[in-house]
Amino acid sequence: MKASFGPGLFPIGVMAALAGLTLWLSQTTQLPEPDRTGKFRHDPDYRIEHFTLTKLSPQGQPHHVLVADKMQHYPDDDTTDVTRPHLTTLVPGKPRTQVSSDTGQVNSDGSEVQLTGNVHLIRDGEKGNPPLEAFAPDLLVLPDDEKAHTDSPVRFVQGASRLSGTGFDIDSAAMQSTLHSRVSGQFESRHKK
């Protein structure tokens, strides 16, 4: 027995094939629905003005204190921007170190503080020596490790002594500082006339 299709079924078959092709194209080329929750935008989720953050040592003593005019937290990368930060490191038996700048950014766990703009570091004097001051355009501070680093030009002042160079590493725990290049200086004589 032969089956025959009438002339009216051919256009219906073509239309069904076109409808299926259109549905398939619609599904494969459709863009995903945009996320409207805001978690992928770099917008602050909270702001705090005039704050103080104190991190304690394992013995319960203040280890470092961060004070700033303003703080903004960003949930997309869990960073915190701070305005006019002032970071003080307090380690028993060692000179107090303070560093300030125009702005800063703190990473998610507080282990890195990137300071930018008019960075000013002061380490208290000891054993009859005057305080040591450093000036740089930027500085990466690792407060828990008591270290800091910059690749930028830096200038030091201690009493009448002056020292400058490009690139700087400080390890406060080991009481070591290193200038990397273009170092020049003028040192105050310890011999009194």
Rosetta blueprint (number, residue, H / E / L):
1 M L
2 K L
3 A L
4 S L
5 F L
6 G L
7 P L
8 G L
9 L H
10 F H
11 P H
12 I H
13 G H
14 V H
15 M H
16 A H
17 A H
18 L H
19 A H
20 G H
21 L H
22 T H
23 L H
24 W H
25 L H
26 S H
27 Q H
28 T H
29 T H
30 Q L
31 L L
32 P L
33 E L
34 P L
35 D L
36 R L
37 T L
38 G L
39 K L
40 F L
41 R L
42 H L
43 D L
44 P L
45 D L
46 Y E
47 R E
48 I E
49 E E
50 H E
51 F E
52 T E
53 L E
54 T E
55 K E
56 L E
57 S L
58 P L
59 Q L
60 G L
61 Q L
62 P E
63 H E
64 H E
65 V E
66 L E
67 V E
68 A E
69 D E
70 K E
71 M E
72 Q E
73 H E
74 Y E
75 P L
76 D L
77 D L
78 D L
79 T E
80 T E
81 D E
82 V E
83 T E
84 R L
85 P L
86 H E
87 L E
88 T E
89 T E
90 L L
91 V L
92 P L
93 G L
94 K L
95 P L
96 R L
97 T E
98 Q E
99 V E
100 S E
101 S L
102 D L
103 T E
104 G E
105 Q E
106 V E
107 N L
108 S L
109 D L
110 G L
111 S L
112 E L
113 V E
114 Q E
115 L E
116 T E
117 G E
118 N E
119 V E
120 H E
121 L E
122 I E
123 R E
124 D L
125 G L
126 E L
127 K L
128 G L
129 N L
130 P L
131 P L
132 L E
133 E E
134 A E
135 F E
136 A E
137 P E
138 D E
139 L E
140 L E
141 V E
142 L E
143 P L
144 D L
145 D L
146 E L
147 K E
148 A E
149 H E
150 T E
151 D E
152 S E
153 P E
154 V E
155 R E
156 F E
157 V E
158 Q E
159 G L
160 A L
161 S E
162 R E
163 L E
164 S E
165 G E
166 T E
167 G E
168 F E
169 D E
170 I E
171 D E
172 S L
173 A L
174 A L
175 M L
176 Q E
177 S E
178 T E
179 L E
180 H E
181 S E
182 R E
183 V E
184 S E
185 G E
186 Q E
187 F L
188 E L
189 S L
190 R L
191 H L
192 K L
193 K L
